Amino acid sequence: MPHEVYAEMLDKTSNVVDYLLNLLGDAQTSSISYFKFRSYVSKHPVADATLNPLEEETQRLLSDFNRMRNWQNHVPESLLVAEMEQVKDGKMEFPIDPVEITIYRNVTYDYFKDMIEINVSFYKSARKIIQAAKRDYRNFYGKSVTYNRVYVDRPLDFDKSIPTKKSAKVQGIKGDIGLNNENEVKGNE
C-alpha cells in the first residue's frame, strides 16, 4: 500500500488522538484535563457534589491515557534504548555518518490494518472516559446536559484565536514561533 495513503490516515487521526490524550489524561500543572479535574476534586471536595468512584477499567484507562500522553508528546529515552537493543541484536541498522533518514514508499497491509485497529480501540477507550466525565458533570450540574453541534454561516476568523493567544502569552509565549515576535494578541484587549 502506498505510504501516502497510510500517512494521510495517520495525519487525520493523530491530531484527534493528541487532543483527546491532552484533554483527558494531562497532569501538568499548567493544563486542564479530566485527569486533573478528578484529582483536584478528590483533594478539594465540593459540598453539594460528589464524584462517584470510577469503575476499575475506567480508572485504568485514565491512567493509561496519562502515560500515553506523556510518552507521545515527548521523545522518550526508552525509544533510543529499544532501538539500540535492536541494533545490538542485528535486527536494525543505525548509521552514524552519514545519518540516513529512511523514507518508505510503501507500508504493508498488516501495518496499515494495525493502525486502524489501534485507533478503533483508542476511540472506544476515550468514549468510556468521556462517558464517566459526563456523569461527573451531571453530578455537579444536577442534571444531564445536552450536547448540540451548532453550525454557523459566519466564517471562522481571528476573533476566535484571541483567547488562545492570551493563554499563550500567560504561558510566556511571545508572538508566533518563526514569525515576527511583534505578532502578539490582536483584537479585543
Salt bridges, closest charged atoms under 4 A:
GLU8 OE2 - LYS12 NZ 3.23
ASP26 OD2 - ARG69 NH2 3.40
GLU57 OE2 - LYS128 NZ 2.78
ASP64 OD2 - ARG60 NH1 3.03
ASP64 OD1 - ARG67 NH2 2.43
GLU117 OE2 - LYS113 NZ 3.42
ASP136 OD2 - ARG38 NH1 2.69
GLU184 OE1 - LYS169 NZ 3.60
